[in-house]
């Protein structure tokens, strides 16, 4: 069995606390991560298994969708 990653559907998210994000400048830092020379799109939120996940691991987006 071979795992094939589709770069056009793959997203990049950096998980951290808001405090560490500011200290390490993660909001402004550019990360060039590629798969087969295709750059990954960086996102701040995504939906995974029906739950909305935010890069700072808060549940505000998920709670808003439930209400």
N, C-alpha and C positions, 0 to 999 in steps of 0.2 A: 504494500500500500504506500502510495506516495502522496505527501502533503503538498499541494500547490497553492501558493499565495497569489491572490489577484491584487496587484498593486493599485488598480483603479478603485477598488472597494476597501482597501486597507487605510486606516487613519492612524495618526500619531497623537497621543495624549500624554502629557507629563503630569503625573499625580504628585501633589505636594500640599502642604498647608499654605494658607495665604502669607503667613509670616516668612516661611522659608522661600517662597516664591519671590518675595520682595528682596530678601537678603542675597539670593543667588541670581537675581535679575532674570528669572525664567519667563516673565511676561514679555520681555523685550529681546531676549536671546534668540537667534535664528539657529534652528537645528536642521541640517541638511542630511536627512536619512533617506536613502533610496533603495529600491528593489528593482533589479534589472534596469538601472539607470532612470527609473521613474521616481520622482520625489514623492514622499508621502505627505498628504495634506494634514496640517496640524489643526486639531479641534479642541474646544474647551469643554464641550459637552457631547455625549453620545448616548444612544439607547442600546442597552445590552440585556438580553433576555427579559424584555418588558420593563426594565428599570432605567431611569435617566440618571446617568452618572456625570458628575461635574469634576473638573480637574482638581478642585480643592476638597473633594469628597464630602460636599454638603448635599442635603436632600431637598433643597428648595425647589428645584426643577421637577423632581419626582412628585413632591407633595402638591405642587401646582397642577400637575396633570391629573392627579387623583381627585381633586376638589371640583 
